[in-house]
Amino acid sequence: MERIAADRLRAFIASAFIAAHSPADDAEIIAARMVEADLVGADGHGIFRLPQYIRRLKRGGVNPRPSIQVDRTGPATALVNGDNGMGHLVMTRAAKTAIDLARETGVAWVGARRSNHAGAASVYAEMPVCEGMIGIYSAVASANHMPPWGGVDSLLGTNPLAIGVPLGDDAPVMLDIATTVVSYGAVKSYELRGEKMPEGWMVDKATGAPLTDPARSSEGFLLPIGGYKGAGLSMILGLLAGVLNGAGVGRDVVDFNYDDQTAANTGQFILALDVKRFISPEAFAKMARRHLDELRESGRLPGVERIRMPGDNRQTRREERLRLGVPIPAPMRARLDTVAAETGIERLA
């Protein structure tokens, strides 16, 4: 698999967005968020999404020059109107707003509407973490791939949840999960590589039988984590990120995989919690590290080499990919060459 340096990926992505009429500063922000997703291993949410993003921009589904507005609705709350801009821009503004408010009040909740797909959830949960705060992020997914528990109509999304916890100079704890067994981006990644999916990811909506061919994903739906609990969690996050913000949810969700022209009105929220309002950051990090080490060093089942905490591999993967480059499968490289040809920019070197 070919590896491409992160700075080259950022430059290529930014050039593609500029060619699609995004301002240069906005293009740089989007590129940085996308490449960060690739660096930490969220491969279904980085440069993998570029062809889809550029297609929606060119066909009018996304506003390339949004005027993003922030309405501070209370001492610790705000609502961001994304003006149908790229979700990376909207959530960057929302996260920065939450951080600023939390510095004043200790905790802040910022919602967003009229946004779009923003890539990897952990990228935004980590923004408060870098300021010594706990970050919590969720969104209404940009397509419905799951029915309510026991149903067959796909009215729920993979609605992600990311929670970042700072540990001082150490890499943070970072939980980043879909409320389905796997994200839909992973399904599309398997299709791109021509690989079968494991059983337990999707089932055929007509028969309930396991569906392992990612090319037939439209014939099935994703299964929730933890059975009815995952479906319930997806529903609750949809209410908080969608209904609470006046954003799309349920039948109002625009499937951005197939519709390139309709504004999505994606809803998201981010919460920032200042650790030092409860305990000194140093004491918190020390106590948290001790607890995490207890968990890692606890007894293991036969065949288990090590017990991992959420985010344990994230920093290692990031350092490795900064050193060696981001892996790009050949089919993905071909799609990026097509983007270059269609936008008139230089191919990825």
C-alpha positions in Angstrom: 0.0 0.0 0.0 1.4 3.4 -1.0 2.2 5.8 1.8 1.9 9.6 1.4 3.3 12.2 3.8 0.7 14.1 5.8 1.8 17.5 4.6 1.3 16.4 1.0 -2.1 15.1 1.8 -3.1 18.4 3.4 -1.8 20.4 0.5 -3.7 18.2 -2.0 -6.9 18.4 -0.1 -6.7 22.1 0.3 -6.0 22.6 -3.4 -9.1 20.5 -4.2 -11.3 22.6 -2.0 -9.9 25.9 -3.3 -10.6 24.6 -6.9 -14.2 23.9 -5.7 -14.4 27.6 -4.7 -13.7 27.4 -1.0 -11.7 30.3 0.5 -8.0 29.3 1.1 -8.3 29.7 4.9 -11.3 27.5 5.0 -9.7 24.9 2.8 -6.7 24.7 5.1 -8.9 24.1 8.1 -10.9 21.3 6.3 -7.7 19.7 5.1 -6.1 19.7 8.6 -9.2 18.1 10.1 -9.4 15.4 7.4 -5.7 14.5 7.6 -5.9 14.4 11.4 -8.5 11.7 11.0 -6.2 9.7 8.7 -3.3 10.1 11.1 -5.2 8.6 14.1 -6.5 5.7 12.0 -10.1 6.9 11.3 -9.5 6.0 7.6 -13.1 6.1 6.7 -13.3 9.8 7.6 -10.2 11.4 6.1 -9.1 11.7 2.5 -11.3 8.7 1.7 -14.2 11.2 1.8 -12.6 13.8 -0.5 -14.3 12.7 -3.8 -17.7 12.8 -2.1 -17.1 16.2 -0.5 -16.0 17.7 -3.8 -18.9 16.2 -5.7 -21.4 17.7 -3.2 -19.7 21.1 -3.4 -19.7 21.1 -7.2 -23.4 20.1 -7.4 -24.7 22.6 -4.9 -25.3 20.3 -1.9 -22.8 22.3 0.3 -22.1 26.0 0.4 -18.4 26.6 -0.4 -18.4 30.0 1.2 -20.6 29.8 4.3 -21.2 32.7 6.7 -21.1 30.8 10.0 -23.0 32.5 12.8 -22.7 31.9 16.6 -25.7 32.8 18.8 -24.7 32.8 22.5 -28.0 31.7 24.1 -26.9 31.7 27.7 -23.8 32.0 30.0 -22.7 28.5 29.1 -24.6 27.7 25.9 -24.5 28.6 22.2 -26.0 27.6 18.9 -24.0 27.7 15.7 -25.7 28.2 12.3 -23.4 26.6 9.8 -25.0 28.2 6.7 -24.8 24.8 5.0 -21.0 24.9 5.1 -18.6 22.0 5.4 -19.0 20.3 8.8 -15.3 20.6 9.5 -15.6 24.4 9.5 -18.8 24.4 11.5 -17.6 22.1 14.2 -14.2 23.8 14.5 -16.1 27.0 15.2 -18.4 25.2 17.7 -15.5 23.6 19.5 -13.6 26.9 19.8 -16.8 28.5 21.1 -17.3 25.7 23.7 -13.7 26.1 24.9 -14.0 29.9 25.3 -17.3 29.6 27.2 -16.0 26.8 29.4 -13.1 29.1 30.4 -15.7 31.5 31.7 -18.2 29.1 33.2 -16.4 25.8 33.7 -18.7 23.9 31.4 -20.2 24.7 28.0 -22.7 23.0 25.6 -22.7 24.2 22.0 -25.1 22.9 19.4 -24.9 23.2 15.6 -27.5 23.2 12.8 -27.3 23.6 9.0 -24.0 21.8 9.1 -22.7 18.8 7.2 -20.6 15.7 7.7 -17.6 16.7 9.7 -15.4 13.5 9.6 -14.0 11.8 12.6 -15.7 12.6 15.9 -12.5 12.3 18.0 -10.9 15.2 16.1 -13.4 17.6 17.7 -13.5 15.9 21.2 -9.8 16.4 21.3 -9.9 20.1 20.8 -11.1 20.8 24.4 -8.7 18.1 25.6 -5.8 20.1 24.3 -6.9 22.9 26.6 -7.1 20.7 29.7 -10.8 20.1 29.3 -12.9 17.0 28.9 -14.5 17.0 25.4 -17.8 15.3 24.4 -19.0 15.3 20.8 -21.9 13.7 18.9 -23.8 14.2 15.7 -26.7 13.0 13.7 -25.1 10.8 11.1 -25.3 11.9 7.4 -27.4 8.9 6.4 -29.7 6.5 8.2 -28.4 2.9 8.3 -30.3 1.4 11.2 -33.9 0.8 12.1 -35.4 1.2 15.6 -34.9 -2.1 17.6 -37.1 -4.7 16.0 -38.0 -2.6 13.0 -37.0 -2.7 9.3 -37.2 1.0 8.3 -33.8 2.7 8.5 -34.7 5.8 10.6 -31.6 5.9 12.9 -28.0 6.8 12.0 -24.7 5.5 13.2 -24.8 8.6 15.4 -21.2 8.7 16.8 -20.1 9.5 20.3 -16.6 10.7 21.2 -15.3 11.5 24.7 -11.8 12.8 25.3 -10.2 12.9 28.7 -6.9 14.8 29.3 -4.0 13.1 31.1 -1.5 16.0 31.3 1.5 15.3 29.1 0.3 11.7 28.3 -1.9 10.8 25.4 -5.5 11.3 26.4 -8.2 8.7 26.9 -10.2 8.9 23.7 -13.4 6.9 23.2 -14.7 7.3 19.6 -17.6 4.9 18.7 -20.5 4.6 16.4 -23.8 3.5 17.9 -23.8 0.7 15.3 -21.3 -2.2 15.4 -19.2 -0.5 12.8 -19.4 2.9 11.0 -20.8 3.0 7.4 -17.4 4.5 6.4 -15.9 1.1 7.3 -18.4 -0.6 5.1 -17.4 1.6 2.1 -13.7 1.0 2.9 -14.3 -2.8 2.6 -16.1 -2.2 -0.7 -13.3 -0.1 -2.0 -10.8 -2.9 -1.2 -13.0 -5.6 -2.6 -13.2 -7.4 0.7 -16.1 -9.2 2.4 -17.4 -7.9 5.7 -17.4 -10.0 8.9 -20.7 -11.5 9.9 -22.5 -9.4 12.6 -22.0 -6.0 10.9 -25.1 -6.0 8.6 -28.2 -8.0 8.0 -30.4 -8.3 4.9 -33.5 -6.1 5.6 -35.8 -8.6 3.8 -34.6 -11.8 5.4 -32.6 -10.9 8.5 -29.7 -13.1 7.3 -26.1 -11.9 7.6 -25.0 -9.6 4.8 -21.2 -9.7 4.1 -21.0 -8.2 0.6 -20.4 -4.4 1.1 -21.5 -3.8 -2.5 -25.0 -4.9 -1.4 -25.1 -2.6 1.7 -28.2 -0.8 0.3 -30.1 -4.1 0.7 -29.5 -4.3 4.4 -28.9 -2.3 7.6 -26.2 -2.0 10.2 -26.7 -3.6 13.6 -26.5 -1.6 16.8 -23.9 -2.1 19.5 -25.4 -3.9 22.4 -28.7 -4.8 20.8 -31.5 -2.5 21.9 -29.2 -0.4 24.0 -27.3 0.8 21.0 -30.5 1.6 19.1 -31.7 3.5 22.1 -28.4 5.4 22.4 -28.6 6.4 18.7 -32.1 7.7 19.2 -31.1 9.8 22.3 -28.1 11.3 20.5 -30.3 12.1 17.6 -32.7 14.0 19.9 -29.8 15.9 21.4 -27.8 16.7 18.2 -30.8 17.0 15.9 -34.1 17.9 17.4 -32.6 20.2 20.1 -30.7 22.2 17.5 -33.5 22.4 14.9 -31.6 20.0 12.6 -32.6 17.0 10.6 -33.3 13.6 12.2 -35.2 10.5 11.2 -37.0 10.9 7.8 -35.6 14.4 7.5 -32.0 13.2 7.2 -30.5 13.7 3.8 -28.5 10.7 2.7 -25.3 12.4 1.5 -24.1 9.1 -0.2 -26.8 9.4 -2.9 -28.0 13.0 -2.8 -25.5 15.6 -3.9 -27.8 18.6 -4.2 -30.0 18.9 -1.2 -28.8 20.8 1.9 -28.3 18.3 4.7 -29.1 20.4 7.8 -26.8 18.1 9.9 -27.0 18.6 13.6 -24.1 18.2 16.1 -23.1 19.2 19.6 -20.0 19.5 21.6 -19.5 19.8 25.4 -16.4 21.2 27.1 -15.8 20.6 30.8 -12.9 22.4 32.5 -11.2 19.8 34.8 -9.6 22.4 37.1 -13.1 23.5 38.3 -13.2 20.1 40.1 -9.7 19.1 40.8 -6.2 20.2 39.9 -5.3 18.9 36.4 -2.1 17.3 37.8 -3.9 15.4 40.5 -6.6 14.3 38.1 -4.1 13.0 35.6 -2.2 11.2 38.3 -5.3 9.5 39.7 -6.6 8.7 36.3 -3.3 7.1 35.2 -3.2 5.0 38.3 -6.7 3.7 37.6 -6.0 3.0 33.9 -2.8 1.1 34.8 -4.8 -1.0 37.2 -7.1 -1.9 34.4 -4.3 -2.6 31.9 -2.5 -4.8 34.4 -5.5 -6.8 35.5 -6.0 -10.5 34.8 -6.6 -11.5 31.2 -8.6 -14.2 29.5 -6.8 -17.0 27.7 -5.5 -15.7 24.3 -5.6 -12.0 25.3 -2.2 -10.5 24.9 -3.0 -7.1 26.5 -5.9 -5.1 27.8 -6.3 -1.9 25.9 -7.8 1.4 27.0 -9.7 3.6 24.6 -7.2 5.6 22.6 -4.1 3.5 23.6 -3.2 2.9 19.9 -4.2 6.3 18.7 -1.0 8.2 19.6 1.2 5.3 18.4 -0.6 5.2 15.1 -0.3 8.9 14.7 3.4 9.0 15.3 3.9 6.0 12.9 1.9 7.7 10.1 3.7 11.0 10.6 7.0 9.2 10.2 6.1 6.8 7.4 3.1 8.4 5.7 -0.6 7.7 5.5 -1.4 4.4 3.7 -3.4 4.9 0.5 -4.9 1.8 -1.2 -4.5 1.7 -5.0 -8.3 2.1 -5.6 -8.3 5.2 -3.4 -5.3 6.6 -5.3 -7.2 6.1 -8.5 -10.2 8.1 -7.1 -7.8 10.9 -6.0 -6.3 11.0 -9.5 -9.9 11.5 -10.8 -10.5 14.3 -8.4 -7.3 16.0 -9.6 -8.3 15.6 -13.2 -11.9 16.9 -12.6 -10.8 19.9 -10.5 -7.7 20.8 -12.6 -5.2 20.5 -9.8 -1.9 18.6 -9.8 -2.1 14.9 -9.0 -1.0 13.8 -5.5 2.8 13.5 -5.7 
